[in-house]
Amino acid sequence: MKSIVLFLLLALSLNLAAGGKSKSDAIYDQYNGQDGVLAMSFSKTMLDAVDLDVEWKEQMKYVQGDLSQIRMMLLSDNRVEDGSIKKIIRSFKKSGYEEVWIENEGEDENGEPEDDLLLMVKRDGNNVSEVHFISFGSDSIQGVFSIYGDLQVTDDK
């Protein structure tokens, strides 16, 4: 449930955003327009749009920067059953995105994660150009929420 709330709060707080081609575009393009997939994209350059304080491994981190695009892809129940979200996660990993965080609310009777959120990024040091939140638990909405821009992550404000 926390995953859904995080998706919605982030989407509402960031509004609209624009961008260029990236490896994640191919992942979105593969599913866009298919039955059982809702895909959206908002593009608009927003300077200084992000100013967040984030707790990371019991330390405060500060995220600031410009946004260029926000994308979202939600999967219907039939797409969940065919394992699409696992294919999407594999595609992000194969494309070189770094897995930096996972929220695990536990496991079901089959040892599968429940209500999980995976964070994949494209970064160069503290400069982050893409952030992809992938919700994949069995009890949550499954999909991808992506932010593109020029973001900096620092220890100090």
MIDOSE-1310 file (N, C-alpha, C; in nm, 2 decimals, decimal comma, always signed):
residues 157
mksi	+0,08/-0,12/+0,00/+0,00/+0,00/+0,00/+0,09/+0,13/+0,00; +0,20/+0,12/+0,07/+0,29/+0,23/+0,07/+0,34/+0,27/-0,07; +0,35/+0,16/-0,15/+0,40/+0,18/-0,29/+0,30/+0,27/-0,37; +0,17/+0,24/-0,35/+0,07/+0,31/-0,42/+0,07/+0,46/-0,38
vlfl	+0,07/+0,48/-0,25/+0,07/+0,61/-0,20/+0,20/+0,69/-0,24; +0,31/+0,63/-0,25/+0,43/+0,69/-0,29/+0,42/+0,73/-0,44; +0,37/+0,64/-0,52/+0,34/+0,67/-0,66/+0,25/+0,79/-0,68; +0,14/+0,80/-0,61/+0,04/+0,90/-0,62/+0,10/+1,04/-0,57
llal	+0,16/+1,03/-0,45/+0,22/+1,16/-0,40/+0,32/+1,22/-0,49; +0,41/+1,13/-0,54/+0,52/+1,18/-0,62/+0,46/+1,24/-0,75; +0,36/+1,17/-0,81/+0,30/+1,22/-0,93/+0,23/+1,35/-0,91; +0,16/+1,37/-0,80/+0,09/+1,49/-0,77/+0,19/+1,61/-0,74
slnl	+0,29/+1,58/-0,67/+0,38/+1,68/-0,62/+0,48/+1,73/-0,73; +0,50/+1,65/-0,83/+0,59/+1,69/-0,94/+0,53/+1,75/-1,06; +0,39/+1,74/-1,07/+0,32/+1,79/-1,19/+0,37/+1,74/-1,32; +0,40/+1,83/-1,41/+0,44/+1,79/-1,55/+0,59/+1,81/-1,57
aagg	+0,64/+1,74/-1,66/+0,78/+1,75/-1,69/+0,82/+1,73/-1,84; +0,99/+1,72/-1,98/+1,02/+1,69/-2,12/+1,14/+1,61/-2,13; +1,18/+1,55/-2,24/+1,30/+1,48/-2,24/+1,35/+1,43/-2,37; +1,46/+1,35/-2,37/+1,52/+1,30/-2,49/+1,51/+1,15/-2,49
ksks	+1,57/+1,09/-2,59/+1,57/+0,94/-2,60/+1,66/+0,88/-2,49; +1,62/+0,77/-2,44/+1,70/+0,69/-2,35/+1,67/+0,54/-2,37; +1,75/+0,46/-2,30/+1,72/+0,31/-2,31/+1,59/+0,27/-2,26; +1,54/+0,35/-2,16/+1,41/+0,32/-2,11/+1,29/+0,34/-2,21
daiy	+1,32/+0,43/-2,30/+1,21/+0,45/-2,41/+1,18/+0,33/-2,48; +1,28/+0,24/-2,51/+1,25/+0,11/-2,57/+1,16/+0,02/-2,49; +1,18/+0,03/-2,36/+1,10/-0,05/-2,27/+0,95/+0,00/-2,27; +0,93/+0,13/-2,26/+0,80/+0,18/-2,27/+0,74/+0,16/-2,40
dqyn	+0,81/+0,18/-2,51/+0,76/+0,16/-2,65/+0,72/+0,01/-2,67; +0,79/-0,08/-2,61/+0,75/-0,22/-2,63/+0,61/-0,25/-2,58; +0,57/-0,19/-2,47/+0,44/-0,22/-2,41/+0,33/-0,11/-2,45; +0,37/+0,00/-2,49/+0,27/+0,11/-2,52/+0,18/+0,06/-2,63
gqdg	+0,05/+0,08/-2,61/-0,05/+0,05/-2,71/-0,10/-0,10/-2,70; -0,04/-0,18/-2,62/-0,09/-0,32/-2,60/-0,21/-0,32/-2,51; -0,29/-0,43/-2,53/-0,40/-0,45/-2,44/-0,36/-0,47/-2,30; -0,43/-0,40/-2,21/-0,40/-0,42/-2,07/-0,29/-0,33/-2,02
vlam	-0,24/-0,23/-2,10/-0,14/-0,14/-2,06/-0,18/+0,00/-2,07; -0,17/+0,08/-1,97/-0,20/+0,22/-1,97/-0,07/+0,29/-1,96; -0,03/+0,37/-2,06/+0,10/+0,44/-2,06/+0,07/+0,59/-2,09; +0,14/+0,67/-2,01/+0,12/+0,82/-2,02/+0,26/+0,88/-2,01
sfsk	+0,27/+1,00/-2,08/+0,39/+1,08/-2,07/+0,36/+1,22/-2,06; +0,43/+1,29/-1,98/+0,42/+1,44/-1,96/+0,55/+1,50/-1,98; +0,56/+1,60/-2,08/+0,69/+1,66/-2,11/+0,68/+1,81/-2,10; +0,77/+1,87/-2,02/+0,78/+2,01/-2,00/+0,90/+2,04/-1,92
tmld	+0,99/+2,12/-1,97/+1,11/+2,15/-1,89/+1,07/+2,24/-1,77; +1,11/+2,19/-1,65/+1,08/+2,26/-1,53/+1,21/+2,28/-1,45; +1,26/+2,40/-1,45/+1,38/+2,43/-1,38/+1,36/+2,44/-1,23; +1,45/+2,38/-1,16/+1,44/+2,38/-1,01/+1,31/+2,32/-0,96
avdl	+1,26/+2,22/-1,03/+1,13/+2,17/-0,99/+1,14/+2,07/-0,87; +1,26/+2,02/-0,85/+1,27/+1,92/-0,74/+1,36/+1,97/-0,63; +1,30/+1,96/-0,51/+1,38/+2,00/-0,39/+1,32/+1,91/-0,28; +1,38/+1,80/-0,26/+1,33/+1,70/-0,17/+1,44/+1,66/-0,06
dvew	+1,39/+1,63/+0,06/+1,48/+1,57/+0,16/+1,44/+1,42/+0,17; +1,53/+1,33/+0,16/+1,50/+1,19/+0,16/+1,59/+1,12/+0,26; +1,53/+1,03/+0,34/+1,61/+0,95/+0,43/+1,65/+0,82/+0,35; +1,78/+0,80/+0,35/+1,84/+0,69/+0,28/+1,94/+0,62/+0,37
keqm	+1,91/+0,49/+0,41/+2,00/+0,41/+0,49/+2,03/+0,49/+0,62; +1,93/+0,55/+0,68/+1,94/+0,62/+0,81/+2,02/+0,75/+0,80; +2,04/+0,80/+0,68/+2,11/+0,93/+0,65/+2,02/+1,02/+0,57; +2,02/+1,15/+0,59/+1,94/+1,24/+0,51/+2,02/+1,27/+0,39
kyvq	+1,95/+1,27/+0,27/+2,01/+1,30/+0,14/+1,92/+1,41/+0,09; +1,97/+1,50/+0,01/+1,90/+1,61/-0,05/+1,90/+1,60/-0,20; +1,79/+1,60/-0,26/+1,77/+1,59/-0,41/+1,72/+1,72/-0,46; +1,79/+1,78/-0,56/+1,75/+1,90/-0,62/+1,78/+1,89/-0,77
gdls	+1,71/+1,97/-0,85/+1,73/+1,98/-0,99/+1,62/+2,01/-1,08; +1,64/+1,99/-1,21/+1,54/+2,02/-1,31/+1,48/+1,89/-1,36; +1,35/+1,90/-1,40/+1,28/+1,79/-1,46/+1,26/+1,82/-1,61; +1,26/+1,71/-1,69/+1,23/+1,72/-1,83/+1,11/+1,64/-1,87
qirm	+1,09/+1,52/-1,80/+0,98/+1,44/-1,84/+0,94/+1,35/-1,73; +0,81/+1,31/-1,73/+0,76/+1,21/-1,64/+0,68/+1,11/-1,72; +0,70/+0,98/-1,70/+0,63/+0,88/-1,77/+0,57/+0,78/-1,67; +0,46/+0,72/-1,71/+0,40/+0,62/-1,62/+0,34/+0,51/-1,71
mlls	+0,35/+0,38/-1,66/+0,29/+0,27/-1,73/+0,23/+0,18/-1,62; +0,10/+0,16/-1,63/+0,03/+0,07/-1,54/-0,02/-0,06/-1,61; -0,01/-0,17/-1,55/-0,05/-0,30/-1,61/-0,18/-0,35/-1,55; -0,27/-0,40/-1,63/-0,39/-0,46/-1,58/-0,37/-0,60/-1,53
dnrv	-0,47/-0,66/-1,47/-0,45/-0,79/-1,40/-0,40/-0,89/-1,50; -0,46/-0,89/-1,63/-0,42/-1,00/-1,72/-0,27/-0,98/-1,76; -0,22/-0,85/-1,76/-0,08/-0,83/-1,79/+0,01/-0,87/-1,67; -0,04/-0,86/-1,55/+0,03/-0,90/-1,43/+0,05/-1,06/-1,44
edgs	-0,06/-1,12/-1,47/-0,06/-1,27/-1,48/+0,04/-1,33/-1,58; +0,06/-1,25/-1,69/+0,15/-1,31/-1,79/+0,30/-1,28/-1,76; +0,32/-1,21/-1,64/+0,46/-1,19/-1,60/+0,53/-1,07/-1,66; +0,45/-0,98/-1,72/+0,51/-0,86/-1,79/+0,60/-0,78/-1,70
ikki	+0,56/-0,76/-1,57/+0,64/-0,68/-1,48/+0,78/-0,74/-1,46; +0,79/-0,87/-1,45/+0,92/-0,93/-1,43/+1,01/-0,91/-1,56; +0,94/-0,91/-1,67/+1,01/-0,89/-1,80/+1,06/-0,74/-1,80; +0,98/-0,65/-1,76/+1,02/-0,51/-1,75/+1,14/-0,49/-1,66
irsf	+1,14/-0,55/-1,54/+1,25/-0,54/-1,45/+1,38/-0,59/-1,51; +1,37/-0,71/-1,58/+1,48/-0,77/-1,65/+1,54/-0,67/-1,76; +1,44/-0,61/-1,83/+1,48/-0,52/-1,93/+1,56/-0,40/-1,88; +1,51/-0,34/-1,76/+1,58/-0,23/-1,70/+1,72/-0,28/-1,66
kksg	+1,74/-0,39/-1,60/+1,87/-0,44/-1,55/+1,96/-0,47/-1,67; +1,91/-0,53/-1,78/+1,99/-0,55/-1,90/+2,03/-0,42/-1,97; +1,96/-0,32/-1,95/+1,99/-0,19/-2,02/+2,09/-0,11/-1,93; +2,13/-0,16/-1,82/+2,24/-0,10/-1,75/+2,19/+0,00/-1,64
yeev	+2,06/-0,01/-1,60/+2,02/+0,08/-1,49/+2,06/+0,02/-1,36; +2,09/+0,10/-1,27/+2,14/+0,06/-1,14/+2,03/+0,04/-1,04; +2,02/-0,07/-0,97/+1,92/-0,09/-0,87/+1,98/-0,04/-0,74; +1,91/+0,07/-0,69/+1,96/+0,13/-0,57/+1,87/+0,12/-0,44
wien	+1,75/+0,07/-0,46/+1,66/+0,06/-0,35/+1,55/-0,04/-0,38; +1,51/-0,11/-0,27/+1,40/-0,20/-0,29/+1,32/-0,20/-0,15; +1,19/-0,19/-0,16/+1,11/-0,19/-0,04/+1,04/-0,33/-0,04; +1,06/-0,41/+0,06/+0,99/-0,54/+0,06/+0,91/-0,55/+0,19
eged	+0,78/-0,57/+0,17/+0,68/-0,58/+0,28/+0,66/-0,72/+0,32; +0,74/-0,81/+0,27/+0,73/-0,95/+0,31/+0,71/-1,04/+0,19; +0,68/-1,17/+0,22/+0,67/-1,27/+0,11/+0,54/-1,35/+0,13; +0,48/-1,39/+0,01/+0,36/-1,47/+0,02/+0,40/-1,62/+0,05
enge	+0,30/-1,71/+0,04/+0,32/-1,85/+0,07/+0,42/-1,91/-0,03; +0,44/-1,86/-0,15/+0,53/-1,91/-0,25/+0,67/-1,85/-0,25; +0,69/-1,76/-0,15/+0,82/-1,69/-0,14/+0,83/-1,58/-0,23; +0,72/-1,53/-0,30/+0,72/-1,42/-0,39/+0,71/-1,29/-0,30
pedd	+0,77/-1,18/-0,35/+0,76/-1,05/-0,27/+0,62/-1,00/-0,28; +0,57/-0,94/-0,17/+0,44/-0,87/-0,17/+0,46/-0,72/-0,15; +0,38/-0,64/-0,22/+0,38/-0,50/-0,21/+0,52/-0,44/-0,22; +0,59/-0,47/-0,32/+0,73/-0,43/-0,34/+0,75/-0,31/-0,43
lllm	+0,85/-0,23/-0,41/+0,89/-0,12/-0,49/+1,03/-0,12/-0,51; +1,07/-0,12/-0,64/+1,21/-0,12/-0,68/+1,25/+0,01/-0,74; +1,37/+0,06/-0,71/+1,41/+0,19/-0,76/+1,53/+0,16/-0,85; +1,52/+0,20/-0,98/+1,63/+0,19/-1,07/+1,67/+0,33/-1,12
vkrd	+1,80/+0,35/-1,13/+1,85/+0,48/-1,17/+1,96/+0,48/-1,28; +1,97/+0,59/-1,35/+2,08/+0,61/-1,44/+2,15/+0,73/-1,38; +2,28/+0,71/-1,34/+2,35/+0,82/-1,28/+2,49/+0,82/-1,31; +2,55/+0,93/-1,29/+2,70/+0,95/-1,30/+2,74/+1,02/-1,17
gnnv	+2,79/+0,94/-1,07/+2,82/+0,99/-0,94/+2,69/+1,04/-0,87; +2,69/+1,17/-0,83/+2,57/+1,22/-0,76/+2,47/+1,29/-0,86; +2,50/+1,28/-0,99/+2,41/+1,34/-1,09/+2,32/+1,23/-1,14; +2,19/+1,24/-1,13/+2,10/+1,14/-1,17/+2,02/+1,20/-1,29
sevh	+2,01/+1,12/-1,40/+1,93/+1,17/-1,51/+1,80/+1,09/-1,53; +1,79/+0,97/-1,47/+1,66/+0,90/-1,48/+1,64/+0,82/-1,34; +1,51/+0,83/-1,30/+1,47/+0,75/-1,18/+1,35/+0,67/-1,22; +1,35/+0,54/-1,20/+1,24/+0,46/-1,23/+1,19/+0,38/-1,11
fisf	+1,07/+0,41/-1,07/+1,00/+0,33/-0,96/+0,92/+0,22/-1,02; +0,95/+0,10/-0,98/+0,88/-0,02/-1,04/+0,81/-0,09/-0,93; +0,68/-0,09/-0,93/+0,59/-0,15/-0,83/+0,56/-0,29/-0,89; +0,59/-0,39/-0,81/+0,58/-0,53/-0,86/+0,52/-0,63/-0,76
gsds	+0,48/-0,59/-0,65/+0,43/-0,69/-0,55/+0,29/-0,74/-0,59; +0,26/-0,86/-0,53/+0,13/-0,93/-0,57/+0,01/-0,85/-0,52; +0,03/-0,77/-0,42/-0,09/-0,70/-0,36/-0,10/-0,55/-0,39; -0,03/-0,51/-0,50/-0,02/-0,37/-0,53/-0,05/-0,35/-0,68
iqgv	-0,07/-0,23/-0,72/-0,08/-0,19/-0,86/+0,06/-0,22/-0,92; +0,07/-0,28/-1,03/+0,20/-0,31/-1,09/+0,22/-0,21/-1,21; +0,34/-0,16/-1,21/+0,37/-0,06/-1,32/+0,50/+0,01/-1,29; +0,53/+0,11/-1,38/+0,65/+0,18/-1,37/+0,62/+0,33/-1,37
fsiy	+0,69/+0,41/-1,28/+0,67/+0,55/-1,28/+0,81/+0,61/-1,30; +0,84/+0,69/-1,40/+0,97/+0,73/-1,43/+0,98/+0,89/-1,43; +1,10/+0,93/-1,38/+1,13/+1,08/-1,38/+1,26/+1,10/-1,46; +1,26/+1,19/-1,55/+1,38/+1,22/-1,63/+1,42/+1,37/-1,60
gdlq	+1,55/+1,40/-1,59/+1,59/+1,53/-1,57/+1,74/+1,54/-1,53; +1,77/+1,65/-1,47/+1,91/+1,67/-1,42/+1,90/+1,69/-1,27; +1,92/+1,58/-1,20/+1,90/+1,59/-1,05/+2,03/+1,56/-0,98; +2,05/+1,63/-0,87/+2,17/+1,61/-0,79/+2,14/+1,56/-0,66
vtdd	+2,21/+1,46/-0,61/+2,19/+1,40/-0,48/+2,31/+1,44/-0,39; +2,29/+1,51/-0,28/+2,40/+1,55/-0,19/+2,37/+1,51/-0,05; +2,48/+1,52/+0,03/+2,46/+1,50/+0,18/+2,42/+1,63/+0,25; +2,45/+1,74/+0,19/+2,43/+1,87/+0,25/+2,33/+1,96/+0,16
k	+2,25/+2,04/+0,23/+2,16/+2,13/+0,16/+2,23/+2,24/+0,10
